[in-house]
Amino acid sequence: VIAYKIYIDGKVEAVLSADQQIFTYSKGESGKEYNFQVQAMTADETLASPISPPVKITWPGIKLPGLRITDNENGIVRVAWADPIISGNCKISFYRVIAESEQSGQTIAVGPFESHVRDCEITSLGEGRYKLFLEINAYGLT
């Protein structure tokens, strides 16, 4: 054996020297599944090992849900979100919705909301356009 090829989702991600026994991958996205495989290489490519069966992992963390505006009447904006996709030991402490004025950059935060809440009302927005963000405070990501 002169080297090892590391495959992620069927593509070569790295080639390791024969004496390298550790490979670290840090480009994963929270909640996404990855298939890892390895192949031992020799000087004669025809004698290389077959690619190993895949080991499937789900990257730990939180895959963020999208926000949706369900109402915008009388100066009241109702914002709702779906359950986030959580993998690993991660737990949600609370949510907060943040509205940022596109004109001034000023922000208004609403919350915190307990982990079971999936919507809120924002009543203090002035005239103009706003960007809305969902902040998720979580623990146990390791």
N, C-alpha and C positions, 0 to 999 in steps of 0.2 A: 504494500500500500504506500503510495507516494502523496496522496491528498484525499480530501473528502469534499464532495460537493453538497452544499446545503440548498435544498429547494423549498420555496414557500409558494404555495398555490401553483405548483407545477413549473415555476421559473427558478433558474439558478440565482440565488441571492448572494452566495459567498462560496469561495473555494478556500478550504483550510489546509494547512500543512499537515503532514502525517502525525506530528507530535502535538498538534493543537487539540485539546480535549474540551474546550469550552467555546461556545458561540453565543453571543448576546444579540438579540434583535430588539430594537427599541422604537420601531416606526409604526407600531400597531395603533389601530383606532378602536376606541372604546366600543364594546359590544359586537365587533366584527369577528367572524370566524376565519381562522387560518389553518391551512394544512401544511405541516412540516414533514420533510422527507430528507434522507441522507443517502449518499452513494459513495462507496469506497472506490478510488481510482488507482490504477496501476500504470506502469510505464507502457504496457501494451493495452491499449484501450479495449481490445476485444476481451480482455480478462477482467474488466471492471465488474464490480458487483452489480446486481440489479438494484434499481432504486427501491428503497424500503417502502413498506406500506405507510400511508399517511397517518400522522398523529394530528388529530383535529383539536384545536384549542379555541376558546372564545376569549378575546382580549378583555381583561377586567376593566371595570369602570362603568360609565353611564353614557348611553347614546341619547343625546338630547331630543326631546320631542319638539315639534313645531308649535308655534303660537297661532291662534286664530282669533279674530275679532268677531264676536257673535252679536254685538249690539253697539250702536253709536248714536244714541238719541239723548237730547236734553243735556248735552255736556257730559254724559256718562258713557264710558267705554267699558264694555265687558270683554275680558280676555280669558281664553280657556286654553288648556293644553292637555295632551294625552299622557298616559303613563310613560315615563322614560323606560328604556330598556336597560336593565341593571344586570351586570355580570360580576362574578367574584363575590367578595364579602362586603361589598359597598352597601351602605345604608344612607338614606336621605334624612337630614336633620330638618331642613325647611326649604321653602321656595320664597323668592321675592321677584316681583315684576318691576322692571325699570323702563321708564319712558324717557328718551333723550330728544330734546328739541333739535330739529335739523337746522334751524336758524341760529339759535343762541348756544347750543351745546349743553344747556342746563339739563339736569336730570331730576326726575321725580321717582322715588322708590315707594312701592306699595308692598306691604308685608312686614315681617315674615309671616308665611302661612305654613301650617303644619303639613306633614308629609302626605296626608290623605287628601288635601285640598287640590282641586284641578281647575279652579277658575277664580276670578276676582273682578272687582269693579274699580275703575280709576275715575275719580270725580273731579280732580284738581287740574286737569289739562286746560291750558289756554288755547287760543287760536293758533293754527299752524300745523305743520307736519311733524310727526314723531316717529322715531325708531323704537321698537319695543324689544326688550330682552327678557329672557327668563333666567334668573340666577338660581342655581341649585347648590345648596350647601350640603355637602356629603362627607362621610367619614368611612374609614375602613377600606381605602383604596389600595392598600399594600397587599 
